[in-house]
């Protein structure tokens, strides 16, 4: 039965109650939801179910059946003929022809040998051979290839059949979905002080224990989907179903994830469905010999800034490919969720290029919105949260699209979180343009709290974006060249290093406690990694000098990096105890421009930040709602954090029934310069 022209959005009223300013765009939400609903019903009618549709990796590409036979299927609508060749048949290009099916699909079944063994052995190299409509023979890797390898002397990757006799078996259950995600953004290849591409095994045995010790409960793995160009940071994907072989085997990645699960750590995949590498021989580009296939044809199929191809999400087989891709990483590797890269580019026909998104809600609705890709994202989130209710999805969207993190049933896109991308930009602007005495305290608070009510944010002071060559990390903005000469505890503490260490701690904690419902840190930044990130490439003589993380610096007790690392650990541990990320938003009671004081309450804790460079305050009055006895549970001035030990942890602060700054009670506290103090109400048990 055909779906009705317009489908009622089940919980749209709830969305409009939350944000009445969306009322004029009710028809847009209605139309988007109707498109989603029709796609969903069409999938269920034509494919049996969304569950079956999203498991298409079991029939597409190359799969071994129970009897040892091999079933192969491809979608190549522009091809005249398709063949399989490889080690198994002496690279005869025509010996194994595929049979043409409807809708541009091709299928091949290879029976087993007499002993029931597969005709293609584990580790065999393969190619799909296609004859284009112009008669040209082209050799390609299957878009569904699950393992691709580049031999050292080769430029092009090879498709390798992965079917080990004893595949890795996961031993540990998935951890419970964290209420307060504290995310350690990680890149396996640079996760070592050594000047080489580090391995999955190195990450498993050397980095995971470090992450656990630091108090992070989530890992976001970057650059896992295979990418031929290492310096692309994983954002120019060539094989979407293949875990990058430059770090090791698929089984070694499974061991990494399984080990993380044994530690109670959730593992997220940085998934790139927004664009693809232009590579043809080992990528998706021109797979069937045409300009189209998975992509838009013509200029619309190219992203000029990224020099990559753009997908056509209106195509049935593109939806199959991507929904199955998400399912594959969940099922095969047991990832627990995804951070979707480049969502802004997907949402708009202009891809966010040259658009500031500061002109009101009209920017988010209308013909400039790419509703095909928006519906794909709705289908993705619906599928993921149906199959795995605890699955976490995070959107990298700089535009601020309303309802991006609202349930699909409300007309939203269905993400759990969005990245608070304005926050790191604000810190860079402040450190780059302003003297300390000119910091605008109100503007800092506004940037940190300016998020859509009921849509959750992942806050961060800096991510991998700020670590890349050409940019600067917070530590570098704060301390610059002195990081190379004055970080030793055996040398006098200089004003630059002192300022840098104190502010680095404060900026990270205020993001953590005030900026969102989750927190993210890029590996190494927790201890103020002294150098940027630059992958081996022609421009740097293929050097690994900056494509590594010098964890050894944080472990050296003669260096001040350890102070920042210890503070980062204790900040996370305090959040684990009090759960402020899962608590309602903070109430900010003090934003004092002249004093440079920010004070707020969240999760029964009182946070007081003194950003003044030189002024300390005795008996400074701060408002609190709940009366009681307060004690210090964290302060950045402690010796183990490289502070000046100006506070006494034994001090007890008693509230007075004196209303102050719109709070029912208040207390007096000593606040040294450039310090953050966290106080707990001892009369309330967490």
N, C-alpha and C positions, 0 to 999 in steps of 0.2 A: 504494500500500500504506500502511495506517495506521501512524503512528509508534507504537512501543511505549509502554506506560504510563509507564515510567521509563527514562530514558536515562543510561547511565554517563557520568560526567564524566571526560573522558580523562586529565587530569593533577591530579585532586583530591588525590591522595596527596602531591604536591609542596607544595600549599598547606598541608595539614595537618602536614607535616613542618616547614615554616617557622614555623607558629604552631599548636602542639598544643592551645592553648586553644579553637581553633575546632572541635575534634573533636565536642563535643556538638551542633554545629549542622550536621553533615554532611548530614542529611536536607534542611535548608533549601537548601544549595547544590545538592543533587541535584534538588530540585523546581524551583529557579530555572533550572538548566541545561536541564532537561527542557522547561520552558515556552519557553525560547529556541530549543531544537532544533526543537520542534514548529512554532513560528512560522516558522523558517527553512525547514523542509521544506515547509510549506504555501505559502510565497511561491514557492519553486522549482516546486512542482507547478501552482499556479494562474496564476503570472505568467511562467513560463518560466525565470527566474533572478532572483537578488537584484540582479544587475547591471542587468537590464532594468527591474525594479521601481523601482530607485533612479534611473532615468533618466526617470521619468514626466513630468518637465517638458517632454519632447519631444512629448508627446501631450496633456497637460492645459494649461489656459490657452489661449493663442493661439500657434500655430506655423505658419510658412510652409513649404509643401512645395516640392519641386524644380520642379514645374510652375507655381508661382506661386499655387496655391490656398491657402486658409487653413483649417486644422483647429483647431476649438475644442472643448474638453471641460471640463465642470465636474462636481463632485459636490455635489448639492443635494437630499438625500433628503426634505426637508420642502417642496419646491416643487411646485406643480401645473403650472406651465409656466415656461419659461426663454426669453429672447430676448436678442439683441445689438443695441445701438443705439450711435450715435455720429456724429461728423462725416461719416462716409462715407455715411450714409443720411439726412442731415438730421434726425437724432435721432428718427426714427420708431421708437416703442418696440416695434412688433409685426412689422416687415418681415422680420426674420431670426429665426425660431423655431428653437430647438434640438429635436432628436429625443430622446425619452425612451429610455434604455437600462435594463438591469437594474441592481440594487443602488444606485439613486438617482443614477445618472450621466446626463448629458445631453451630446449631441454636435451640432455644427454644422459643415458644410463650405461654404465660400464659394468658388466657382470664380473663376479669374482673368479679367481682361478679355481682349478679343480680341487684344491685343498681348502677352499673357502676363504683364502686370503685376498686382500684387496689388490687390484691390478696396479694401484699407485701406492708406493711405499712411503712411510713416514720419512720426511726430509727431502722428498723428490721436488725438483723444480718444475714449474708449469707455466704455460701461457695460454691465454685465449687468443685465437686467431680469427679475425673478422675480415670479411670482404665487404668493402664499402660499396655504395651505389655507383661510384666512379670506377669500380673494379680494382681499387687499391687493396693490397693485403696489409693489415696492421696487426701488430702484436701488442696485447694489453694484459694487465693484471686484472683479475676479477675484482669488481668493486666490493665484493663480499669476502675477499681474501682475509683469512684469519691470522696469517703470519707472513711477513715479507722481510727479506734480509738483503742487505747490500754488502757484497764482498769488498774487501779493502781496496782493490784496484779498480773497481767498477764505479761508475757514476749512477747507474740506474739500479733500482731495487729489483729483486727477484721474488716472485711468488713461490713460497715453499709450503708444501702440504704438511700440516702439523697434525699428527696422529700418534703420539707417543704410546708405547706398549703399556706403560704404567703412569697414566696422567695423575697430576696432583689432586689429592682429595682434601677438601676443606675439613678442618677438625673442630673449628670453634664457631659458635653461633654469632649472629650479628649482634652488636651491642644495642642496648636500648637507645632509642632516639633521644639525643640530648635536649634538655629544655633550654639550656644556655650554651649554644654552640661557640666554642672558642677554637678558631680555625687556624691551623698552621699551614700556610700556603707553601707548597713544596715543589721542587724540581729535582727529580732523581739524578739527572746527569751532572748537576753542579753540587750535589750534596756531599762533598768531600773537599778537604784542603788540597788534595793532590791535583796536579795539572793534567787531568784526563777526564774522559767521560765516566762518571761513577755508575755503579751497577744497582740493580734491584736488591741484590744480596747485601751490598754495603748499606743501603737504606734500611733494610730489615734489621741488620745486626748492630749498626752503629748509630743510626739516626732515630729510629723509632724509640729506643730507650730514652734518648735525649728529649724527644717531644713529650713523652709521658712524664718525665721528671719536671718539665717546664709547666705542666698543668694544662696542656691543650687536650681537648677531647675530640677534635676533628682534624683530619688532614685533607687538604685539597691538592690533589696531584695534578700538576700541569704537564703538558707535552708528552702524554702517554699515547694518544692516538698517533699512528705513525706519520711522520713528516720527513720528507727526503732532505730538507734543508734544516740542519740543526740550529742555525742562527735565527730561524723564524720563531723560536721560543715555543714551537708546537702549534702555532697559529696558521700554518700553511699545510693543512692535512692532505696527505696523499692516499692513505688507506685507512678508512674509518673503522673497520672491524679489527684491525691489527694493533696489538700493543707493541710499542716501539721496541725493536730488536736490538737497538744500539745499547740498551741497558741490560739485556739478558733475554731469557726465554719467557713465554707465557706462563709456564709453571712457576718461575721465580717471582713474577708479579703476583700470582695467586698466593704464594707463600707470604709475600709482603703484606697483602691485605688480610690474610688469615692471622698473621702474627699481630697486626694492629688490632684486629677484633679480639684477640686473646688479652690484650691490654685494655679493652673497653674503649678503643678509639674508633670512631666513625670515619669512613673513608669516602671522600667525594671525588668525582672525576671532573676535570675541566673539559667540557665537551664543546666542540666547535662545529656547530651546524649552520653558522651564518654565512660561510663562504668556503672555498676550497682552493687548493693550489692549482696553478695553471699547467702543471706537469701533465703530459699525455701518456708517455710510456709507462710510468709508474704512478699515475694519478687517475682521477675521474674525468679530467678534461678530454673531450672528443672521444669518449670511450667507444662509441659506435661509428666513429668517423665523421660525425656531424658536429656542428657548432652547438647543438641543443642537447638532446638526451636529458641529463639530470639538471641542466641549467637553462636559463633564459637564453634565447639566441640574440645575436646582435648586441648593440651597446648596452642594453639592459642586463645582459649576462656578465658584465664586467664591473668590478669595483675599482675605480681609477686610483684611489689612494692606496689601497692594499695590493693592487696588481694581482687580483685573484678573481675566480669565477663565482657567480651568484646563482643560487638554486631557484628553481621554479617550483614553489610549494603547492601550486595548483595541480600538479601532476600526481596521479594516483601512485605511480611507482616511486616517486620521491617521498611521498608520505610513508609508503611501505618501508623504504630504505631507512629513513630516519627513526621511525617508531621502533623498528626492529633493532636498529643500532643501539638505542637506549636500553632496550630489553636485554640485548646481548651482554652489555657491560654489567648489568644487574645480575643476570643469571649465571653467566660463565665465570666472571671474575668476582662477583659478589660485592661490587661497589654499593654504597648505601645512598647515593644521590649524586646530583650534578650541579655544577656551576656553569650556566649557559653563557658562553662568550658572545660578544657582539650583538646583543639583543636589540640595541638601538638601531643598528644597521638593518636588522630584520624587520623592524616595526614600520619603517617609513620608506617610501620610494626614494626619498632624497638621502637615505642612510645616515641622517644626522649631520651631513656635511654642510658647513656654513650656517647651521641653525643653533641659536642659543637657548631655545625653549624657555623664554622668559616673557612671552607675550600673552599668556592666559591659556585657557583650556582649549581654544580653537586649534592650537598646535597639535593636539592629540586626537583630533577627530576630523573626518573629511577625506577628500580624495588622495591626500598625500600619505595616508596610512595604508600600508600594504596588508590588507585583511587576509590574503592567502597565507602569509607567514604568521600573522597573528592567530589565525585559526589552527595552524600547525602547532603553535606553542600551547594553545588551549587543549588540543588533542593530546599532546605530549604529557602535560601536567595531569590531565584526566586519567590517561593510561597509567602513568607512574604511580599516582596516588590510589588508583584502584587496585593495581597489582600488589604494590607495597605501600600500605597506608603510612608507614614510617619513613618513606623515601623523602629526602630533603632536596628541594630545588631552589637555586639562587639565580637571580637574573642580574647580569651586568648591563644595566641600562642607565645611561647618563641623562636621558630625557625627562624622567619623572612621570612616565605614562600612568595616569590614574587607574586604579584597580588591577594593576599588574600583579600585585600580591594579594588579591582577593580571590575567593573560590570561584571556579567556573560557574557554579550554580547561581552566583550573584551577577554573572556577566563579566567576571574578571578573567584574568589569564591563568590564574591558578598557581603562581609561584609561592613558595613559602617565605622567601626573603628577597630583598634587592640590596645591592651594594650601595652604601652611602658615599657616592663618588665625589660629592662636593667637599667632603671633609679634608682629605689629603691636599686637594687644590688650595683650600683655605690656608692650611699650615704653610705651604710653599709660598703663597702670596705674602703672608705675614713675615716669614723669615727673610724673604727676598727683598721686601719693600719697606719694612717698618723697623724703627728702633724699638727697643723693649718698652720704653716709656710711652710709646705711641700705640701700643696694642689696644684695639677696641674690644673691651671685655664683653659688651653687649652683643657685638657682631659675632664673636667667637661662640657665645652661648646660642645665639640664633642659628648659626650654621649647624651646631651639634644637635639641636632639638627640632630643627625644621624638617619634619618628616610627616608623611600622611598618617593620620590616626588609623589604627587597626591594620596598617600594612607594615610588616616587620622589616627592619634594616640590619645589615651587617656593617658595623662601624669599623673604621680602621684609620690609623694615622698615616700609614703608607703601605703599599703593596709592591708587587714586582714592577709595576709601571714606574714607580719613583726610583727603583734600583738600577734601571737600564742606563747604559752609557748615553750621555747627552743630557741626562737629568741628574738629580742629586738626592740622596737619601736625607732624612732628617738629621742624622748624625753628621753628615757632610755639610749640610747647610749650617749646622750649629758650630762645628769645630774645624772643618776644612783641613788644611795642611797640618795643623797641630796634632791631628790624630796619628800622624806618622812619627812624631817626635816626642810628644808629651803625655802619652797614655801609660807610661810606666809609673808604678807607685814609688819607684826609687828616685824619681825626679820630682821637683816641687810642683805642686798643683797650680797651674796657671789660671788666670781669670777666664780665658776662652774655654779651657777644658772644664773648669768648674761650672760655668754657665751651661755648657753643652750637656754635661751629665745630669745636672738638676732639671733642666727643661725637657730633656729627652724622656725622663721618667714621668714628668707631669703631663706632657702632651699625650703620652700613651694611655695613662690612667684616666684622663678626662674623656678621651674617646671611648674607652672601655666602659666607663660607668655612666656616661651621659648620652653617648651617641647612637645607641640602638639596642637591638634585642639579640645581637650576636656580635662577635669580635673577630677580627682577622689580623694576622701578622705574617709577613713574608719571611721565610727562613733566613736567619742571620741578623735580621733587623732588630731582633729582641736584645742583642748585645751591641747594637750600633756598628754593624759590619762596616769596615773602613773604606771599602772600595765598591765601585759600581759594578754592573754586570754587563759583560760584553763577550759574546760567543766567538769561537774561532771563525774567522772569515778572512777574505782576501785583504780587507782594509787594515787588519791587525796582524798580518803574516801568520794567520791560522793559530794564533796564540791562545793558550788555555789560562793565561795569567789571571784573567778576570772572570773566567767561567768556572768558578769554584767558590765554596763557602768556607771561610777560615775559622771553623769551630774551635780550633786549637787556641785562638786568641781569647775566647771566653773561658777556657780551661786553665789559662796561665794566671797563677795567683799574683804574679808581678805586674799584671796589666789591669787597667781600670775597666776594661770591657766586662769583666766578671761582675762588677757592681750593677750594671744595667741588666745583665742576664738574671742575677739573683732577684732583682726587683720585679722583673717580668714574671718570674716563677711565682713569687709571693702574691703578686697582683692576681694571677690566675687562680691560685689556691684560695685566696680570699673570696673570689667570685664563686668558686665551687662550694664554699661553705655557706655563703649568704644568698647566692642566686640572683644578683641584681639584674642580669640580662633577661631573666624570665619574669621579673617583677614589673609592675606598672611603671610608666615613665617617671622620671625624677621630678621633684618639685624644686625649682630653683628659687631660692629666697634672697640671695645676694648676688648682685652684678655691679660691683662698685668700680667705676672707671678710674677714679683718682687713686684709690687704695690698691687697685688691681686684684681684688678679691672676688672669687666665685665660690658660693656655698650652695649645696643642694642635698636633699634627702632622697634615698632610694633603698629599698629592701632593708629598712630599719637601720641604715647606716647614714652617718652625716659626713659628707665629703667637703673639705675646705681647701681651696687652692689659693695660694698667695703668689701671683706672678710678678710681684714688684721686685725689681733688681736689687734694691738695697734696704727697703723698709721692712722691719719686723714690727709686729703689733702685740702689745701686752694688753690683756683684758679686752680683747676684741669681741664685741657682742654679735652673736649669730643666732638667728631664729630657728627653732625646731618645733614640730607639732606635738611630739610625745614627750611628756615629762619623764624625768628619771636621772639615774647616774650614768654618765658616759665615760668611756675609757678609750684610749688609743689602741687600734688594732693594726694599723699600718701607717708608717710615715716615711716619706722619701728622704728624710734627713738622718736616718739611721746609718751607723757606721758601715754595715754590710752592704749598703746601697751607695756608698761613696759620699754620704752626707756629712754634716758637721756636728751631729749629736747634740742638737740644742733642745731636744724634747725629752721629757721623762715619762716613760711608759707607765710608771706607777701613779701618775697624776690622775685624780678623779675629778670629773667636771659635773657639777650638779646644776640642774636647770632651775630657773626662777620662773614663777608664774607671772611673767612679764611679756606681754605680746610684743613681737618685733618682726618687721618685714612680712606681715600677713601670716605669721605663725603664732600659735597660742602661747608658746613658751620661748625661752631663750637661755643662752649660757654664755659665759665669758671664757675666752680661750687665748692662749699665747700662740701666735702664728709667725714663725720665722720667715724671712724673705726666701723666695723661690723654693717653696716647700708645699707638698700636699699632705694633709692629715686626714685619716679616716677614723671616725669615732663610732663606737657601738653603744647603743643604749643597753646597758647591762640588766635593766629590769624587764627586758623583752627577750624571750628565748626563741632563737631561730630553729 
